[in-house]
Amino acid sequence: MEEKEDLKVLILEDVRTDAELLKLQLVNFDFHCIYQVVDAQEAYEKALSEFKPDVILADFNLPQFDGLQALKKLRSEDELTPFIFVTGTLFEEDAVFAIRAEATDFILKKHIEQLPSAIIKALRERHEKILRFEATRMLAESEKRFKTLVQNSGDVIAILDFKGNYQFVSDSSRRILGISPASFEGKNVYDFIHSEDKQLILDQLHQLQKQTQMPIGPLRFKDGNGTWRWIEAVASNLLNDSTIQGIVINSRDVTERVEKELALKVSNERYRFASLATQDLIYEWVLQSGQIIIMEGALERLFGHFDSGNGTELAFWKDHIHPHDLAKVYCKLREKLKNSYEDFCENEFRFGRPDGTYAIVYNKGYIIRNETGKAIKIIGALRDNTERLENLKAIRDQNIQLRKISWVQSHIVRAPVARIMGLVDLVTNYENDETTKSELLRYIDLSAKELDEVIRDITKKAEILVKEINQ
């Protein structure tokens, strides 16, 4: 046989036989009843605190303490415990007072057989009331928790109709945007959006007809000070939700992030134009990770390597530096990095092109160190010096040719000129017979012809040198 659940019953009755009659009605009750009978105020109040009854059965009229006082005492501390009047007579005026004091039920003693069903009904109502109280409490806590989360959230939560009119805005708007929720009343979201971004949000909100959720922005939103702030949001279409009936927008201020991104974009553009203007490959080498950041397309422009991302890998550079130069470059760089007083590094090496030839590269970098002096990155520039060095070699070769011409001028030309000057001196300053004079003139003629040949040879070599220079 299933064991019955205990039910503590407090009986407020000054007539013992009536109390026993109440107990008799509950002999075959659904509960195992535990009774305590009292007839005075002190005993009643003690029973409330110590016995802690599940149900109270009270006569309305007692010699020193009546049921209405007992009911008021209970309700001052307890709203749930059933309180049932069981009395011989009950006037209408007393009934009104009892109802106002929140009595659970009334049973006349002549209808005492109704007591079990009245208790069952009262216990069921108490259970339902407990559930309602608990539901109300949980709802209140949930609303309080939701309000706290919304107020302290990093997001501004808003509800819009499909035209973008504000229906609700969370209190966090005051802290994040400097705009009170009341200031959004009667306003449209487009009243706060930058003119250049209105079409963007218009297109994105229209897409919510086909999907329930989508990201919006970043876009510019005017705050309480009239300043444009960058906002990023997630829009959820809850128009068909009976509790929301709108589009929920969770917005976050991303001004700092977007401004940094824009500043970085401007910096990269400057970096790109500087790289194009100088014909250098500007790089940033993060030493700990080995990542080398270069401008897109710079590797192909300078060395002919297709920029597939390999330029950011240290292994790519090691593979293309000439084997005879790699160890020298590494050792020199290592010494620079170890010395915390060194801020610059420079070297020259051969770098392989896709066609198998080598470019002669000059590298100069600035070493960035942390607060302990450890090198953390190098920002520098690579310059293809191949053409410049080839030009220098050509100039050196040309200088050699010029020195040869100079030697010819100073030595080969000097001999016939000296002979002509000597012969002219003999003819001019000395008396000679006709035979000697004729012989001297013949020698002058031979020396002049020799000088002419020398000059022709010098002219030919000079023309060849000019052609080489012009090439």
Beta strands, then each sheet from edge to edge (+ up, - down):
strand 1: 6-12
strand 2: 32-38
strand 3: 55-58
strand 4: 83-87
strand 5: 105-108
strand 6: 155-160
strand 7: 166-169
strand 8: 213-222
strand 9: 228-238
strand 10: 246-253
strand 11: 281-286
strand 12: 292-294
strand 13: 344-352
strand 14: 358-369
strand 15: 375-384
sheet 1: 2+ 1+ 3+ 4+ 5+
sheet 2: 7+ 6- 10+ 9- 8+
sheet 3: 12+ 11- 15+ 14- 13+
end
